[in-house]
Amino acid sequence: MTATPILSPRMSGIKASPASVLRRRARELRAAGRDIIELSSGNLDFPTPDHVIAAAHAAALRSETRYTDVDGTPELKRAVQAALLRDHRLDYRLDEIVITNGSTQALFNALLATLAPGDEVIVPAPYWAPYLDQVRLAGGTPVVVPCAQNNGFKLRAEDLQAAISPRTRWVVVNNPVNPSGALYSREDLSEIVTVLLRHPDIWVLADGVYEHIVFGGAPAPTLADIEPRLKPRTLTVSGLAKSYAMMGWRIGYAAGPSALISAMIAIQSETTSGASSISQAAAVAALDGAQDVLLARAAILRARRDRFVELVNECAGLSCTPPEGTFYLLAGCAGVIGKRTADGKVIASDRDFATYLLEKADLAVFPGEDLGLSPYVRISFANPSSIIEEAGMRLKRACEALQ
């Protein structure tokens, strides 16, 4: 007999991430011989820059293969320190910086270190789905604030104010936003600052993992730079996965008040310990090296974005506007809801539509229901132009086949 584990009550509201379930089904179909075009994942098709790989190789040859300090190597912490000053005019001491196993761990460690049962975290929607479950696992309660398309999918100051309660501990500000690609300008963030200055006990979780994938040139602004009075209660989080196409290297970082960083390090020491030594050496090369690759790749993604927006808007029942950052676009699919597939199934939701596209058109997209926004699907344009053209044709045929 196989024993059934007795799970913690904290697992009652936690399930496998929607992205992992979708990817698993896509893998099954691909293994069965189907030509699945992946439009749902957070992977870029760019290679990690050559000089970054060379730095990792050199570190391995130097036998830099032992455990590092839990909070990261001094070399990488100095590189992060310099990058934050260069990109955001933010000056942090080394004891105010921690290196993590990807930016996801930085977010979770911060929440785990600070939330008590019933504490609330404001999460604008559409959102990156793990925010909610991370809050729940840490004992908190996510408070979702819808951000309408007519405001560019961005949090309005008045909606933030209305969501604040005596239990509010954090507000999440992701810039640019996964999944919408919305970009908060300095003016947008200044309006949020006005609200936060009225509530000195609320902390800011500034997630900037896509900060360099923007189509206006400069990195996406962050709150601690815009308003220095918020810096003592802001955790600035980022990583190298997206900007430098280092998804699998698993290097993230956070900068904030030393007391919070110390607590995050304590949690990390009892869970994963430090990040990979080789990955950290590679990250130093990425941050300290030439940064022209960031603008060059953003220009490529912008061209892909423009073409994919055209293709989506040619599809019956779909519509989208160009995102200002990330490599995702949100396609409104209200026009296909209520239609039927060739075998008579009703498309009743964006999840139904995503399932239909996967099973009948060999396209993997992300349903908006899992991102706090319906009826939409998230589509990645981090694919070569040839794949984007093929995906556009499949999408158009699939929409035309609905009755």
DOVEXKE-441938 format. One record per residue: x, y, z of N, C-alpha, C in turn. Coordinates in pm, whole numbers. Layout:
# DOVEXKE-441938
      nu      nv      nw     cau     cav     caw      cu      cv      cw
       X       Y       Z       X       Y       Z       X       Y       Z
...
***
This chain:
# DOVEXKE-441938
      nu      nv      nw     cau     cav     caw      cu      cv      cw
      84    -120       0       0       0       0      88     125       0
      39     228     -66     109     356     -70      44     451      30
     125     501     120      72     591     222      36     726     162
     -70     785     212    -110     918     170     -57    1019     271
      22    1114     227      78    1211     323     -30    1300     382
     -10    1337     506     -98    1435     570     -40    1573     541
    -111    1648     459     -59    1777     415     -90    1888     513
      -4    1987     513     -25    2105     596    -149    2180     550
    -221    2244     642    -336    2326     603    -300    2435     503
    -173    2481     504    -136    2587     411    -143    2542     264
    -150    2408     243    -157    2358     106    -299    2354      52
    -398    2386     135    -538    2370      94    -574    2456     -27
    -514    2572     -39    -549    2659    -151    -444    2663    -259
    -345    2571    -253    -235    2572    -347    -252    2458    -446
    -230    2486    -573    -236    2384    -676    -118    2404    -771
     -98    2306    -857       8    2319    -956     -15    2445   -1038
      95    2515   -1069      79    2640   -1143      14    2613   -1278
     -74    2701   -1321    -139    2682   -1452     -38    2668   -1564
      72    2740   -1554     173    2732   -1660     232    2592   -1668
     258    2530   -1552     318    2396   -1554     221    2292   -1609
      92    2307   -1578      -7    2213   -1632     -16    2227   -1783
     -17    2350   -1830     -25    2374   -1974      99    2321   -2045
     215    2348   -1988     339    2300   -2050     344    2147   -2054
     293    2084   -1949     293    1938   -1946     207    1880   -2058
      90    1938   -2080       3    1889   -2188      67    1914   -2323
     132    2031   -2338     200    2060   -2464     312    1960   -2488
     386    1923   -2383     493    1822   -2398     436    1687   -2439
     323    1651   -2381     260    1524   -2417     224    1521   -2565
     165    1630   -2613     127    1636   -2753     251    1637   -2843
     354    1707   -2800     478    1710   -2878     542    1572   -2883
     538    1501   -2770     594    1366   -2767     516    1271   -2856
     389    1302   -2877     305    1220   -2965     322    1257   -3112
     414    1351   -3140     443    1386   -3278     379    1514   -3327
     308    1585   -3241     243    1710   -3282     345    1824   -3284
     329    1914   -3380     416    2029   -3395     358    2146   -3315
     384    2147   -3185     327    2248   -3097     415    2373   -3099
     353    2488   -3126     425    2616   -3115     400    2671   -2976
     508    2692   -2903     501    2736   -2764     491    2888   -2757
     374    2936   -2717     350    3080   -2702     312    3115   -2559
     332    3022   -2467     285    3044   -2330     396    3060   -2228
     518    3025   -2261     622    3020   -2158     695    3152   -2144
     775    3160   -2039     857    3278   -2014     998    3265   -2064
    1021    3171   -2157    1154    3153   -2213    1176    3242   -2333
    1292    3304   -2338    1335    3377   -2457    1406    3281   -2552
    1400    3311   -2681    1471    3227   -2778    1614    3275   -2801
    1655    3386   -2739    1792    3434   -2753    1888    3346   -2674
    2012    3331   -2721    2111    3259   -2641    2167    3348   -2529
    2218    3286   -2425    2294    3361   -2326    2417    3419   -2396
    2452    3546   -2372    2566    3607   -2441    2695    3527   -2426
    2775    3527   -2531    2897    3445   -2534    2991    3477   -2419
    3009    3606   -2388    3105    3641   -2284    3059    3594   -2146
    2928    3578   -2130    2874    3526   -2003    2904    3377   -1991
    2885    3305   -2099    2917    3162   -2099    3068    3141   -2079
    3148    3226   -2143    3293    3215   -2127    3334    3238   -1981
    3268    3331   -1914    3300    3357   -1773    3265    3238   -1686
    3154    3173   -1717    3116    3053   -1641    3217    2941   -1663
    3259    2924   -1787    3359    2821   -1818    3489    2847   -1744
    3533    2973   -1749    3658    3008   -1681    3648    2984   -1531
    3533    3015   -1472    3515    2993   -1328    3523    2844   -1295
    3464    2761   -1380    3471    2617   -1357    3614    2567   -1366
    3689    2618   -1464    3828    2576   -1479    3914    2622   -1361
    3871    2732   -1297    3942    2779   -1177    3897    2707   -1051
    3812    2607   -1070    3758    2528    -957    3674    2611    -862
    3603    2709    -916    3509    2786    -833    3377    2709    -826
    3386    2590    -770    3273    2497    -769    3228    2462    -629
    3272    2538    -532    3236    2511    -394    3119    2602    -351
    3065    2573    -233    2959    2658    -181    3007    2802    -168
    2918    2893    -196    2947    3034    -173    2878    3077     -43
    2900    3202      -5    2822    3257     106    2674    3247      71
    2590    3226     172    2447    3210     148    2390    3329      73
    2437    3448     105    2381    3570      46    2445    3608     -86
    2539    3527    -136    2601    3555    -265    2748    3592    -253
    2819    3578    -361    2961    3614    -360    2977    3766    -350
    3085    3811    -288    3109    3956    -283    3117    4017    -422
    3174    3943    -518    3188    3994    -654    3052    4021    -718
    2959    3928    -701    2828    3948    -762    2749    4055    -688
    2762    4061    -557    2691    4166    -484    2742    4304    -524
    2872    4316    -549    2925    4445    -597    2873    4476    -737
    2861    4372    -821    2809    4395    -956    2663    4439    -952
    2584    4379    -864    2444    4421    -846    2439    4564    -792
    2523    4592    -696    2530    4727    -639    2556    4830    -748
    2651    4801    -837    2684    4893    -945    2571    4905   -1046
    2503    4792   -1075    2393    4794   -1171    2276    4876   -1120
    2243    4864    -993    2133    4941    -937    2164    5091    -939
    2289    5126    -916    2329    5267    -921    2326    5317   -1066
    2374    5235   -1157    2379    5273   -1299    2239    5288   -1359
    2153    5191   -1332    2022    5185   -1399    1913    5264   -1327
    1924    5277   -1194    1814    5336   -1118    1858    5442   -1018
    1985    5476   -1016    2036    5576    -920    2008    5535    -776
    2007    5405    -752    1983    5353    -617    2115    5304    -558
    2147    5356    -441    2274    5325    -375    2247    5235    -254
    2297    5112    -260    2278    5016    -151    2414    4966    -101
    2424    4945      29    2541    4879      85    2534    4729      52
    2646    4660      64    2647    4517      33    2560    4438     130
    2547    4486     256    2462    4414     350    2314    4441     326
    2284    4524     226    2145    4549     187    2110    4476      56
    2193    4381      17    2173    4306    -108    2184    4157     -79
    2096    4078    -139    2105    3933    -130    2090    3874    -269
    2170    3772    -299    2162    3697    -424    2078    3572    -397
    1983    3545    -486    1889    3434    -464    1888    3340    -584
    1824    3226    -564    1808    3128    -670    1691    3169    -759
    1715    3271    -840    1609    3329    -921    1533    3435    -845
    1468    3525    -917    1395    3633    -850    1273    3581    -776
    1219    3467    -818    1103    3410    -748    1136    3383    -602
    1256    3333    -575    1293    3306    -437    1305    3434    -356
    1353    3540    -419    1364    3668    -347    1226    3715    -301
    1128    3704    -390     992    3744    -356     937    3661    -239
     953    3530    -250     896    3442    -148     965    3459     -14
    1097    3470     -14    1169    3489     112    1122    3616     183
    1098    3722     106    1053    3848     166     915    3832     229
     824    3767     158     690    3747     211     692    3657     333
     770    3550     326     778    3456     439     837    3523     562
     927    3615     539     993    3683     651     906    3787     719
     799    3831     652     726    3947     703     578    3926     731
     516    3825     672     371    3812     684     328    3729     805
     227    3777     873     160    3701     978      23    3659     924
     -39    3555     983    -170    3511     935    -269    3627     928
    -333    3641     813    -431    3746     794    -377    3875     737
    -245    3891     735    -188    4010     673    -221    4011     524
    -239    4129     469    -285    4141     331    -175    4197     240
    -175    4146     117     -83    4193      15    -165    4234    -107
    -152    4358    -148    -227    4409    -263    -155    4368    -391
    -229    4300    -479    -173    4251    -605    -259    4304    -720
    -206    4393    -803    -283    4440    -919    -306    4327   -1018
    -423    4327   -1082    -456    4227   -1184    -474    4297   -1318
    -422    4240   -1426    -367    4105   -1437    -232    4093   -1366
    -203    3970   -1321     -86    3946   -1238     -13    3820   -1283
     111    3809   -1237     187    3685   -1248     131    3591   -1142
      76    3476   -1185      -3    3391   -1096      67    3352    -965
     198    3322    -963     260    3281    -836     255    3384    -724
     233    3514    -755     221    3611    -645     116    3564    -543
       2    3519    -592    -108    3486    -501     -73    3368    -413
     -21    3262    -473      10    3143    -393     129    3166    -299
     223    3249    -340     333    3281    -248     280    3352    -124
     189    3445    -144     129    3514     -29      56    3413      60
     -20    3324       0     -95    3225      79      -1    3132     154
     104    3084      88     199    2996     155     267    3064     274
     285    3195     263     348    3270     372     248    3308     481
     123    3266     466      23    3292     569     -60    3416     547
     -37    3486     438    -109    3609     412    -231    3591     324
    -295    3702     295    -415    3703     212    -393    3798      95
    -396    3746     -28    -383    3837    -142    -510    3917    -164
    -496    4045    -190    -608    4133    -221    -589    4178    -366
    -671    4125    -454    -655    4150    -597    -729    4278    -636
    -660    4367    -706    -719    4492    -752    -720    4491    -905
    -839    4481    -967    -845    4480   -1113    -795    4611   -1174
    -721    4598   -1283    -669    4713   -1356    -720    4705   -1499
    -810    4794   -1533    -882    4783   -1659    -795    4818   -1779
    -834    4764   -1895    -760    4792   -2017    -766    4940   -2052
    -877    5007   -2020    -888    5149   -2056    -794    5237   -1973
    -728    5178   -1873    -622    5249   -1801    -487    5183   -1830
    -479    5112   -1942    -353    5049   -1981    -313    4934   -1893
    -410    4870   -1825    -383    4758   -1734    -293    4801   -1617
    -298    4928   -1580    -213    4978   -1472    -297    5016   -1350
    -235    5003   -1233    -301    5034   -1106    -324    5184   -1094
    -448    5223   -1068    -480    5363   -1044    -465    5395    -896
    -425    5517    -868    -405    5558    -728    -532    5541    -646
    -648    5578    -703    -773    5568    -626    -812    5423    -598
    -777    5331    -689    -806    5190    -665    -714    5132    -559
    -589    5176    -560    -497    5136    -454    -547    5183    -319
    -586    5308    -310    -636    5363    -183    -756    5283    -133
    -848    5249    -224    -969    5177    -184    -938    5036    -134
    -826    4978    -180    -793    4840    -141    -718    4832      -8
    -667    4943      40    -587    4944     163    -676    4925     286
    -630    4839     375    -699    4816     502    -596    4819     614
    -640    4811     740    -544    4806     850    -451    4685     845
    -487    4581     768    -403    4461     759    -308    4464     639
    -312    4569     560    -225    4574     442     -79    4586     485
       3    4493     434     146    4494     467     233    4527     346
     193    4481     229     271    4501     106     178    4541      -8
     234    4612    -104     170    4629    -235     275    4588    -338
     232    4505    -434     321    4458    -539     313    4553    -658
     428    4600    -703     434    4684    -823     535    4619    -919
     483    4553   -1020     565    4485   -1121     576    4578   -1242
     700    4612   -1279     717    4709   -1388     837    4673   -1474
     815    4647   -1606     686    4634   -1674     613    4508   -1628
     485    4501   -1662     396    4402   -1602     391    4273   -1684
     416    4163   -1618     380    4032   -1670     243    4000   -1610
     137    3988   -1692     135    3944   -1831     100    4050   -1935
      70    4172   -1896      10    4266   -1992     113    4341   -2075
     237    4349   -2026     336    4432   -2093     319    4580   -2065
     229    4616   -1974     209    4756   -1938     335    4811   -1872
     364    4936   -1899     482    5002   -1844     439    5124   -1764
     472    5124   -1634     446    5240   -1551     552    5347   -1577
     509    5464   -1618     601    5576   -1634     633    5636   -1497
     726    5728   -1493     757    5797   -1369     634    5871   -1318
     555    5926   -1413     433    5997   -1372     331    5900   -1312
     316    5783   -1373     224    5682   -1319     264    5645   -1176
     392    5620   -1157     439    5578   -1025     429    5691    -924
     443    5814    -969     432    5928    -876     294    5934    -813
     191    5896    -890      55    5895    -834      41    5787    -727
     106    5672    -748     104    5566    -648     182    5610    -524
     293    5680    -546     372    5732    -434     287    5819    -343
     203    5904    -400     119    5994    -321      34    5916    -222
     -20    5803    -267    -102    5718    -178     -14    5654     -71
      98    5598    -111     182    5524     -17     240    5613      91
     266    5737      59     320    5828     161     219    5855     271
      91    5833     241     -12    5849     345     -21    5727     435
      48    5619     400      37    5493     475     179    5441     505
     241    5494     608     383    5465     633     413    5321     675
     311    5241     705     336    5103     747     329    5004     631
     295    5051     513     285    4961     397     418    4958     323
     463    4836     294     588    4816     221     560    4793      73
     663    4817      -7     651    4804    -153     740    4690    -201
     680    4598    -274     756    4491    -338     767    4528    -486
     881    4584    -524     903    4635    -660     972    4527    -743
     895    4459    -825     945    4349    -907     980    4402   -1045
    1109    4406   -1074    1155    4461   -1201    1228    4361   -1288
    1185    4235   -1286    1261    4132   -1358    1261    4155   -1509
    1162    4229   -1562    1159    4260   -1705    1206    4403   -1734
    1276    4464   -1642    1305    4607   -1647    1377    4651   -1774
    1457    4563   -1835    1532    4601   -1955    1460    4563   -2085
    1349    4492   -2074    1274    4458   -2196    1160    4558   -2208
    1199    4677   -2249    1105    4787   -2269    1136    4847   -2406
    1036    4912   -2464    1049    4956   -2602    1061    5107   -2615
    1102    5171   -2503    1123    5314   -2506    1265    5354   -2478
    1354    5256   -2456    1495    5286   -2435    1544    5263   -2294
    1510    5351   -2201    1562    5343   -2064    1497    5229   -1987
    1567    5173   -1887    1504    5070   -1803    1378    5122   -1737
    1287    5032   -1708    1162    5070   -1642    1192    5134   -1508
    1127    5246   -1476    1154    5312   -1347    1103    5230   -1230
    1160    5258   -1113    1119    5187    -992    1093    5288    -880
    1008    5248    -785     955    5342    -687    1061    5404    -597
    1158    5326    -553    1257    5379    -460    1340    5489    -523
    1355    5486    -655    1426    5593    -724    1341    5718    -733
    1212    5700    -763    1123    5814    -782    1099    5890    -651
    1086    5814    -541    1060    5878    -413    1155    5821    -307
    1264    5892    -276    1361    5843    -178    1300    5811     -42
    1189    5878      -6    1127    5850     124    1069    5709     129
    1046    5647      14     996    5509      12    1108    5405      19
    1230    5446      -7    1341    5350     -12    1353    5267     117
    1337    5324     237    1350    5243     358    1243    5135     375
    1137    5139     292    1035    5034     301    1002    4975     164
    1102    4974      79    1088    4913     -53    1189    4802     -70
    1142    4689    -123    1233    4581    -163    1236    4581    -315
    1352    4612    -371    1370    4614    -515    1423    4478    -559
    1346    4410    -643    1378    4272    -684    1400    4268    -835
    1500    4195    -877    1521    4172   -1019    1603    4044   -1037
    1650    4023   -1158    1726    3903   -1187    1781    3911   -1327
    1851    3806   -1367    1917    3806   -1497    1846    3720   -1600
    1738    3652   -1560    1673    3556   -1648    1628    3619   -1779
    1554    3726   -1772    1493    3783   -1891    1588    3876   -1965
    1650    3968   -1894    1734    4067   -1960    1849    4004   -2038
    1912    3903   -1979    2031    3845   -2040    2007    3704   -2094
    1880    3665   -2107    1845    3530   -2154    1918    3424   -2072
    1906    3435   -1940    1971    3342   -1848    1867    3271   -1762
    1759    3226   -1827    1648    3166   -1754    1694    3049   -1666
    1771    2958   -1723    1811    2838   -1649    1928    2855   -1555
    1991    2971   -1556    2105    2995   -1467    2059    3022   -1324
    1934    3065   -1307    1870    3083   -1177    1945    3180   -1086
    1954    3302   -1131    2014    3408   -1048    1917    3525   -1039
    1877    3556    -916    1798    3674    -888    1864    3752    -777
    1808    3867    -747    1863    3945    -635    1758    4039    -581
    1782    4085    -460    1694    4182    -396    1779    4281    -319
    1731    4405    -313    1799    4510    -238    1696    4583    -154
    1730    4605     -29    1637    4671      62    1700    4693     198
    1622    4732     296    1674    4757     431    1746    4635     487
    1856    4657     555    1940    4547     600    1867    4450     693
    1773    4499     775    1701    4410     866    1617    4309     787
    1552    4356     682    1474    4265     598    1566    4170     522
    1673    4221     465    1766    4137     391    1825    4029     482
    1857    4064     606    1911    3966     701    1811    3853     727
    1684    3890     741    1580    3789     762    1566    3699     640
    1574    3757     521    1566    3678     398    1685    3582     386
    1802    3628     426    1921    3543     423    1905    3427     521
    1849    3455     638    1828    3349     737    1735    3241     682
    1629    3282     614    1538    3185     553    1611    3106     445
    1687    3176     363    1758    3108     254    1859    3008     308
    1922    3041     419    2022    2950     475    1961    2818     522
    1831    2820     556    1765    2699     604    1684    2629     495
    1686    2682     375    1608    2620     266    1701    2580     152
    1730    2671      63    1810    2636     -55    1958    2662     -38
    1996    2741      62    2132    2793      75    2164    2881     -45
    2292    2896     -76    2332    2992    -177    2305    2947    -319
    2310    3044    -411    2292    3015    -553    2418    2947    -608
    2405    2892    -727    2516    2824    -793    2638    2914    -807
    2754    2863    -771    2877    2941    -780    2909    2976    -925
    2889    2881   -1016    2919    2906   -1157    2821    3008   -1216
    2694    2996   -1179    2596    3093   -1227    2627    3232   -1176
    2676    3241   -1053    2709    3373    -998    2826    3435   -1074
    2926    3355   -1109    3038    3407   -1187    2990    3456   -1324
    2898    3382   -1384    2842    3425   -1512    2764    3556   -1497
    2692    3569   -1388    2612    3689   -1364    2700    3813   -1348
    2815    3798   -1286    2908    3910   -1274    2947    3960   -1413
    2977    3868   -1503    3015    3907   -1639    2900    3977   -1710
    2778    3928   -1688    2662    3990   -1753    2641    4134   -1705
    2647    4155   -1575    2619    4287   -1518    2733    4385   -1540
    2856    4335   -1536    2972    4425   -1549    3013    4448   -1694
    2968    4360   -1783    3010    4370   -1922    2932    4474   -2000
    2958    4479   -2131    2889    4573   -2220    2739    4546   -2216
    2661    4654   -2211    2516    4642   -2199    2443    4667   -2331
    2517    4681   -2441    2450    4709   -2568    2361    4595   -2615
    2388    4474   -2565    2303    4359   -2603    2159    4380   -2559
    2138    4454   -2451    2002    4475   -2401    1920    4557   -2499
    1975    4667   -2548    1903    4750   -2644    1884    4678   -2777
    1985    4603   -2820    1975    4533   -2947    1863    4430   -2943
    1854    4356   -2834    1751    4254   -2825    1613    4315   -2804
    1606    4425   -2733    1477    4492   -2718    1425    4539   -2854
    1515    4584   -2941    1474    4627   -3074    1420    4510   -3156
    1482    4394   -3143    1433    4275   -3213    1294    4237   -3161
    1279    4240   -3031    1149    4204   -2973    1042    4305   -3011
    1080    4430   -3024     981    4531   -3065     929    4502   -3205
    1017    4465   -3296     974    4432   -3432     883    4310   -3432
     917    4212   -3351     832    4093   -3340     695    4129   -3282
     698    4214   -3181     573    4259   -3120     482    4324   -3223
     539    4416   -3299     458    4489   -3396     393    4395   -3497
     470    4296   -3543     414    4202   -3640     308    4114   -3577
     333    4065   -3456     235    3975   -3394     105    4048   -3362
     115    4174   -3320      -7    4252   -3295     -89    4261   -3425
     -23    4284   -3537     -94    4287   -3666    -165    4155   -3692
     -93    4045   -3672    -150    3913   -3701    -268    3882   -3609
    -256    3915   -3482    -365    3887   -3388    -489    3969   -3426
    -469    4093   -3461    -583    4180   -3494    -650    4143   -3626
    -587    4056   -3703    -649    4004   -3825    -738    3883   -3797
    -737    3833   -3674    -812    3712   -3639    -953    3751   -3594
   -1052    3682   -3647   -1191    3709   -3613   -1215    3684   -3465
   -1264    3786   -3395   -1298    3771   -3254   -1187    3808   -3157
   -1066    3842   -3208    -954    3877   -3121    -914    4022   -3141
    -854    4081   -3038    -803    4217   -3048    -693    4237   -2946
    -598    4322   -2978    -493    4354   -2880    -430    4487   -2915
    -366    4547   -2816    -288    4670   -2835    -142    4638   -2807
     -49    4713   -2866      93    4681   -2847     137    4701   -2701
     198    4601   -2640     252    4620   -2505     375    4709   -2508
     402    4776   -2397     515    4868   -2388     642    4802   -2336
     629    4678   -2288     744    4607   -2236     715    4459   -2227
     809    4382   -2175     807    4235   -2168     805    4177   -2309
     780    4048   -2320     763    3986   -2452     630    3912   -2459
     529    3970   -2392     394    3916   -2394     297    4021   -2447
     190    3972   -2505      76    4060   -2534     -50    3990   -2486
    -145    4070   -2444    -275    4019   -2402    -372    4037   -2517
    -426    3925   -2563    -524    3930   -2671    -663    3913   -2613
    -748    4014   -2631    -886    4002   -2589    -959    3902   -2678
   -1030    3809   -2617   -1096    3704   -2696   -1247    3702   -2671
   -1304    3816   -2631   -1449    3821   -2607   -1526    3783   -2732
   -1470    3812   -2850   -1540    3784   -2974   -1553    3639   -3011
   -1479    3550   -2941   -1494    3406   -2969   -1575    3336   -2861
   -1601    3403   -2750   -1677    3341   -2642   -1821    3319   -2690
   -1869    3198   -2668   -2004    3162   -2712   -2007    3091   -2846
   -1897    3095   -2918   -1892    3024   -3046   -1868    2875   -3022
   -1888    2796   -3128   -1872    2651   -3119   -1759    2603   -3208
   -1693    2496   -3162   -1590    2432   -3244   -1658    2343   -3347
   -1579    2290   -3439   -1634    2205   -3544   -1703    2082   -3488
   -1659    2035   -3371   -1725    1917   -3311   -1832    1956   -3210
   -1874    2083   -3212   -1990    2124   -3134   -1964    2174   -2993
   -1839    2181   -2951   -1810    2228   -2816   -1818    2381   -2810
   -1879    2431   -2703   -1894    2576   -2686   -1769    2634   -2621
   -1720    2744   -2676   -1609    2817   -2613   -1672    2909   -2509
   -1671    2866   -2384   -1740    2940   -2279   -1648    3032   -2201
   -1518    3018   -2218   -1422    3097   -2139   -1291    3105   -2213
   -1201    3192   -2163   -1069    3198   -2226    -990    3070   -2203
   -1020    2998   -2094    -954    2868   -2074    -999    2769   -2182
   -1127    2770   -2214   -1177    2685   -2322   -1107    2720   -2453
   -1090    2851   -2476   -1026    2894   -2600    -880    2848   -2605
    -808    2862   -2492    -670    2816   -2486    -661    2665   -2510
    -754    2591   -2451    -756    2446   -2471    -783    2411   -2617
    -876    2482   -2678    -908    2462   -2819    -785    2489   -2907
    -714    2597   -2880    -596    2629   -2960    -488    2522   -2946
    -472    2469   -2826    -371    2366   -2806    -409    2236   -2875
    -534    2195   -2857    -576    2064   -2908    -602    2065   -3059
    -649    2177   -3112    -691    2180   -3253    -599    2261   -3344
    -522    2353   -3287    -437    2437   -3371    -289    2423   -3337
    -255    2338   -3239    -116    2316   -3199     -48    2446   -3154
    -124    2529   -3082     -72    2654   -3026     -90    2652   -2876
      17    2676   -2801       8    2682   -2655       8    2828   -2612
    -106    2875   -2560    -119    3010   -2506    -165    3000   -2361
    -162    3111   -2289    -193    3111   -2146    -329    3175   -2124
    -424    3105   -2061    -557    3164   -2038    -553    3278   -1937
    -624    3384   -1968    -627    3500   -1881    -693    3473   -1746
    -778    3373   -1740    -844    3337   -1614    -742    3312   -1504
    -625    3257   -1541    -521    3227   -1443    -432    3347   -1415
    -461    3458   -1478    -382    3580   -1460    -466    3693   -1402
    -591    3660   -1363    -677    3759   -1303    -749    3848   -1402
    -757    3805   -1529    -821    3889   -1629    -885    3802   -1736
   -1016    3813   -1751   -1089    3742   -1855   -1181    3840   -1928
   -1214    3813   -2056   -1164    3703   -2138   -1044    3746   -2224
    -926    3701   -2187    -802    3730   -2257    -716    3603   -2261
    -620    3602   -2351    -513    3502   -2346    -381    3576   -2356
    -280    3525   -2286    -145    3582   -2296     -68    3505   -2402
      -4    3580   -2491      72    3521   -2601     214    3575   -2597
     312    3487   -2601     452    3529   -2604     498    3551   -2748
     572    3660   -2770     631    3681   -2901     783    3664   -2896
     831    3587   -2797     974    3555   -2788    1005    3434   -2875
     980    3449   -3003    1002    3343   -3100    1057    3404   -3228
    1131    3326   -3307    1180    3378   -3436    1064    3423   -3525
    1094    3512   -3618     990    3568   -3705     916    3460   -3783
     986    3357   -3825     921    3251   -3901     816    3180   -3817
     845    3160   -3689     750    3096   -3598     631    3188   -3573
     657    3317   -3559     549    3413   -3538     454    3413   -3658
     508    3409   -3779     422    3406   -3897     337    3280   -3900
     398    3165   -3871     323    3040   -3870     217    3040   -3761
     253    3092   -3644     156    3099   -3535      39    3188   -3572
      69    3299   -3637     -39    3389   -3679    -135    3322   -3776
     -82    3244   -3869    -169    3174   -3964    -256    3069   -3894
    -194    2995   -3801    -271    2894   -3728    -382    2959   -3645
    -347    3071   -3582    -444    3141   -3498    -561    3191   -3583
    -531    3245   -3698    -636    3296   -3786    -727    3184   -3833
    -668    3071   -3875    -749    2958   -3921    -836    2903   -3808
    -780    2898   -3687    -856    2845   -3573    -975    2933   -3542
    -957    3064   -3549   -1067    3156   -3521   -1174    3148   -3632
   -1131    3135   -3756   -1226    3126   -3867   -1307    2997   -3862
   -1249    2892   -3799   -1319    2764   -3793   -1429    2762   -3688
   -1429    2859   -3599   -1534    2864   -3497   -1664    2914   -3559
   -1774    2861   -3511   -1904    2894   -3569   -1991    2968   -3466
***
